[in-house]
């Protein structure tokens, strides 16, 4: 894949001789975030309940991640795209779990 023009080797460019690109660094952060968020997914799955986490900030992060999945390819930064897709997917699973377990808990309280 061709590097975006703004990252191409130019006279005096910081990235000219880089082995690792800013795209790869950003993609690494996105991937690490996804891995760390997956710890929350496992925790909620084991506990079957949510405590102390608000849905609204997480919903915003999912929307931001979806925007990035559109935005990154337009810049030609595909490492960020693929790793961001992983992070956004895991965030989506997490928010789905939160909504499901909160709904289930409220339903069980109404039955009791």
Helices and strands as residue ranges (DSSP letters): G 5-7, H 22-47, H 55-75, H 78-111
